[in-house]
C-alpha cells in the first residue's frame, strides 16, 4: 500500500533501525506474539522513546492492541503508547469477519471500506485522543492522538490508500520534528 503512494518502506527487524524511520506501522497478526518479539528483541523502551520524541506510529488490528494503554483481556501486556483501552476479538471469531463503510475524520470523499478480521474495539478513550471513525452503532474503531494512529480494521486489504496517505502526512510531520535524532535516511517501517 505504501508503494502505491510512492513510499519505499523498510521491514524493521533490528532495534537500531528505529533511528532511521519517521513512522512505524505495527500491523495485524497475533498481538501476544508481537509483544513477545518486541520484548525478546528489546524494542519496547526504544520504541517508547521514539514515539515520545514525535515519531509517527500506526497500529492496525493487533497493532492497536499492542499500542493500547490497557486491555480488557489479561494478555498481552500492551505498550501504553496511546491512551485507549481495547477489547480483543470484540466482533467475534474469524468466521465473524465483515466489511463496513466508514466515514473517517481527516479523509475526504466517499466512505472508506474497512475489513474487520477478529477485530478489537476501543472501549475507552483517554484525554487528548480523538475518535476518527465509528461503526454504525457508535463503537470507536479508529483513533488518533498527535502522530499516533490506531485502527481496529485492516486498511491494507482494500485498494483505498487514503488512510495510508494520512499516516504518511504524520510521518512527514515527524521529519520536521527537532526532537527526533535520525540519520539522513528517512523511511517508514513496518515490524
N, C-alpha and C positions, 0 to 999 in steps of 0.2 A: 504494500500500500504506500509506503514511503517513497519507493522508486517512482510510483505513478505521479507523485507531486515533486519529483526532482531531487529527492534526498537519498544519498547512499548511506544507509545505516550500517552500524557495526554490531556484531554479536559481542556482548560484554561477558567475558569468561574469567577475567582476572581483575582483582580489585584495583590494580594500577590503572586500568582503562577508564575508571570513573573520572579521573582528572582530565581526560581527553574528550569528554562529551558535555553538551549543554542541555541534553534531555535524555531521559531514560524511560523506556516502556517496560513495565513488568506485565507480561501477557497472561492470558488464561492458561489453565493447566490444573495442576493439583497444588493447592495452596500449602499444604503441610510439607510437601516435598520441596517447594520453592523456599520456604522458610528454613528448612533443614540445610539446604545447599547454601543459602546466604550465610547461615551460621557457620557451617563447616569451612567455608572459604573466606571467612572473616570480612564479609561485606557490610554488615549491619552498621557499625559505627561510622565507617567511611561514607556509606550511603546517607545516613542521617546528617552527617556534616555537610555533604554536597547539597542536599535538599535545603538545609537551614541556610546555606550560603546563597541559595537562589536558583539552583539547577531545576529545570522543569522535570516533572515526574508524572507518569500516567500509569495507573493500574487498571487493567481491564479484567473483569470477572474474577478469577483467582487473584490477579494483581490487586484488585480492590480490597479483597480480604487481607492480603499481605500488608498493605499500607494503612489499614484502618487503625484507629485508636483501640478499639475493643470489639470482641466478637461475642455473639450470643452462645457460641459453642466453646467447649474447653480447649480446643486446639484448632489451628496452631496459635502460638502467641504472636499477635500482629506487631508491626514495627512502629506504630503510632506516628505516622508521617502526615496524617490528615485527621482532624477531629470528627470522626464519624464512628458510630457503632454499626456493625454489619451482622446479618444472619446469613449463614452459608445455605446453599441449596434451597432458598426460600420458595422457589416456584416448583420444586419437586425434583424428581429423578430425571435421568437422561431422556426417557420416553415422554416427559412432560415439556420438552423443549418447544419453543414457539418463536414467532416473529411478530413484531408490532411496529407501528408507525409512531415516531416520537418527534415532537417539536423540541428542539434543543436551543436553549438560550445561547446566543453568540453565533448561531449558524443560520444564515439566510436561506430562503427558498422553501421548497416543499418539505414536509416532514421527512425525517430520516428513517430508513428501515433498520430495525435493531433485531439482532439474533440473540436470543436468550437460551443458554445451554447450562442446565444445573446452576442457574444464576443466583448470586447473592442479592440481598436487598439492603438498602440503607435504612436502619431503624431510627437512629437519632443523628441529628446534625448539630455540631458544636458551633461555637462563636466564630464568626468570620467565614464559615463555609456556606457556599451558595448552592442551592438545588438548581441544576440547569436542565434537568429532564425528569419527568414522572410518567408512570403508566396512567392509563385512563382512570384507574381507581385511586390515584394520588400517591402511589408508592414512589419514593425517590429512587431513581436508577442511574443518575449521573449527577456528580457534584464537583465543585471546584473551589479551591482556596489558593489565591495567588497563582503560582505556577504549578500547583498540584491538581491533577485531574483524576477522577475515578469514575469508571463506568461499569455497571454490572453486566453489560452485554458485550458482544464481540463485533466491533465495527469493522474488523478486518475481513469478515465473512460476507461482506456486500461489496459492490463496486463503487460505493459512495465514499469519496475521500475527504469530505468536508470536516469531519471530526479530526482526522489526521492533520489537515491544514490548520485547524485551531491549535492543535498541540505544537505544530511547527512554529506558529506565532509565539507561543510561550517559550519555546527553545531559543528563538531569535531574540526575545527579550532577555533571556539569560546570558546571551553572548555579550550584551552591553553592561551586564551587572559587574561592577568593580570588585564585589566580594568573591567572585569565582576566580580562583587562580587556575589557569589552564595553559596547556601548550597552545601553539599556534594552530594546531589541528582542531577542527570543530566538527562534531558529529552528533548524531542521535544514536543512542544504543538501545539494545534490547537484551534482556537477560534470557 
